[in-house]
Amino acid sequence: MNQIFKEGETVRLKSGGPLMTISTIDKESNLANCEWFDSKKEFRAADFYLTSLVHDDNNIRISVI
């Protein structure tokens, strides 16, 4: 089953890892540029093949009032 991804969605690698946000998708190369914060709270970004990503099933949103 092919998953459909959109910019702004939260995803993870199929192999696990941090929650990431898709910033851009290059449909020609089937790559998504994803952004996340690592365990040291440092910003990270990298390209991943769409076939290596899954939608985040535990999409928990935290609001600060």
C-alpha positions as a Markdown table, in Angstrom:
| # | Residue | x | y | z |
|---|---|---|---|---|
| 1 | Met | 0.0 | 0.0 | 0.0 |
| 2 | Asn | 1.4 | 3.4 | -1.0 |
| 3 | Gln | 1.2 | 6.1 | 1.6 |
| 4 | Ile | 0.4 | 9.6 | 0.6 |
| 5 | Phe | 2.4 | 12.3 | 2.4 |
| 6 | Lys | 1.9 | 16.0 | 2.6 |
| 7 | Glu | 4.1 | 18.9 | 3.6 |
| 8 | Gly | 3.6 | 19.7 | 7.3 |
| 9 | Glu | 2.7 | 16.2 | 8.3 |
| 10 | Thr | 4.5 | 14.4 | 11.1 |
| 11 | Val | 6.3 | 11.2 | 10.3 |
| 12 | Arg | 8.8 | 8.7 | 11.5 |
| 13 | Leu | 11.3 | 6.4 | 9.8 |
| 14 | Lys | 9.9 | 2.8 | 9.4 |
| 15 | Ser | 12.9 | 1.7 | 11.4 |
| 16 | Gly | 12.0 | 4.1 | 14.3 |
| 17 | Gly | 13.5 | 7.3 | 15.5 |
| 18 | Pro | 12.3 | 10.8 | 16.3 |
| 19 | Leu | 9.1 | 12.5 | 15.3 |
| 20 | Met | 9.8 | 14.6 | 12.2 |
| 21 | Thr | 7.9 | 17.2 | 10.2 |
| 22 | Ile | 7.9 | 17.1 | 6.4 |
| 23 | Ser | 9.0 | 20.5 | 5.2 |
| 24 | Thr | 9.1 | 19.8 | 1.4 |
| 25 | Ile | 8.5 | 16.9 | -0.9 |
| 26 | Asp | 10.3 | 16.4 | -4.2 |
| 27 | Lys | 7.9 | 14.2 | -6.2 |
| 28 | Glu | 10.4 | 13.7 | -9.0 |
| 29 | Ser | 13.0 | 12.1 | -6.8 |
| 30 | Asn | 10.6 | 10.7 | -4.2 |
| 31 | Leu | 12.4 | 12.5 | -1.4 |
| 32 | Ala | 11.0 | 14.3 | 1.6 |
| 33 | Asn | 13.0 | 16.9 | 3.5 |
| 34 | Cys | 12.2 | 16.3 | 7.1 |
| 35 | Glu | 13.0 | 18.5 | 10.2 |
| 36 | Trp | 13.2 | 17.5 | 13.9 |
| 37 | Phe | 15.0 | 18.3 | 17.1 |
| 38 | Asp | 17.5 | 15.7 | 18.4 |
| 39 | Ser | 17.9 | 14.5 | 22.0 |
| 40 | Lys | 20.1 | 17.6 | 22.7 |
| 41 | Lys | 17.3 | 19.8 | 21.4 |
| 42 | Glu | 19.4 | 20.8 | 18.3 |
| 43 | Phe | 17.6 | 21.4 | 15.0 |
| 44 | Arg | 18.2 | 18.7 | 12.4 |
| 45 | Ala | 17.1 | 18.3 | 8.8 |
| 46 | Ala | 17.7 | 15.6 | 6.2 |
| 47 | Asp | 16.2 | 14.1 | 3.0 |
| 48 | Phe | 14.5 | 10.7 | 3.2 |
| 49 | Tyr | 12.9 | 8.5 | 0.5 |
| 50 | Leu | 9.2 | 8.5 | 0.9 |
| 51 | Thr | 9.2 | 4.7 | 1.0 |
| 52 | Ser | 11.2 | 4.9 | 4.2 |
| 53 | Leu | 8.6 | 7.0 | 6.1 |
| 54 | Val | 5.4 | 6.1 | 8.0 |
| 55 | His | 2.7 | 8.5 | 9.3 |
| 56 | Asp | 2.9 | 9.1 | 13.0 |
| 57 | Asp | 0.2 | 7.0 | 14.6 |
| 58 | Asn | 0.5 | 8.7 | 18.0 |
| 59 | Asn | 0.0 | 12.2 | 16.9 |
| 60 | Ile | -0.1 | 13.9 | 20.3 |
| 61 | Arg | -0.3 | 17.6 | 20.4 |
| 62 | Ile | 0.7 | 19.6 | 23.5 |
| 63 | Ser | -0.5 | 23.1 | 24.1 |
| 64 | Val | 1.0 | 25.5 | 26.5 |
| 65 | Ile | -1.4 | 28.0 | 28.0 |
